[in-house]
Amino acid sequence: MAALQEYKCPCCGGAIAFDSAVQKMKCPFCDTEFEMDTLTAYDDQLKEEQSDEMNWETDAGSQWEEGETDGLRTYSCKSCGGEIVGDENTAATACPYCGNPVVMMGQFSGALKPDYIIPFKLDKKAAKAALNRHYGGKKLLPKVFKDQNHIDEVKGVYVPFWLFDADADANIRYKATKTRVWSDSDYDYTETSFYSIIRSGSVGFELVPVDGSTKMADDLMESIEPFNFSDAVDFQTAYLAGYLADKYDVDANQSIERANERIKKSVEKTFASTVEGYTSVTAESTSIHLQNGKAKYALYPVWLLNTTWQGQKYTFAMNGQTGKIVGDLPLDKAAYRKWLFSLWGIVSAAAFGISYLLWLL
């Protein structure tokens, strides 16, 4: 015996059935009526939808040639586990991540050779100046912070990044509504119309960055983006002279999930921007298929500035190419309370003014 076809209401998700009085399919929960042809077409569309398919070829980086690593040394932090790379003349006395002493371990080995590197464009002096500018205009920053905050360490570090290229084919289905409100002498009315909207298309992605170090927070690295890849050159160890290079501990395969997340969010944002003129829009189904997915391995320049104030450490990161700087700052609690009080006073005054105007009317 064949199973009966069950239809779900596209508006509220409830089970719907044929209503003989109106000769249409009707939802008993929201009272929406549907033509049978409309529901059949909607059901066929649901059957055609596919799940995401985001696969990559991750042959990024290359093997070091004989003799290329002779001048490189690794430094290991016993506190946070960070492992960094420098040349034989690097005076690495402190970990750029946590500030604790590091120990030189010996010859560098056991990692892939980067494909590209963006050389530092800004020096240590520029990093300190950027930090001072970062303090400016922060009304809730303690006034004594700038004078008393001591910079413990300023280190130029090449951070490992996996760069992902791909073409994304996407199909996204949205549930949208339009609401119309009107009144007469007896009642207020609200009419809500529901729509099923489909967007399909392709988006090309190049050089989507994912940092390959667990010591560098993803949100911190994303905050100092973008890096201009037009300045990238083929990697040579000579660029490491005088700087440190973080040794990646997250490989390309382990970075795929983060790359997929960034690509998916970008696709969804791009497609959603084309759905206009509705009261509300909700994505109900997303299908993204990647083609020609490949990864590259590059080192990007970052200045890390570790500071101490009132016994607490603050870390700032600056893009060594563009000068963009980010980092957490302390809050002047007294100034914050004063700001909240003044804001509450403005809101209260506005509310009183509106109430008084309504009373006059």
Summary of the structure (lengths in Angstrom):
residues: 361
radius of gyration: 29.0
end to end distance: 71.1
largest distance: 89.7
contacts: 1021
relative contact order: 0.19
helix: 25%
strand: 39%
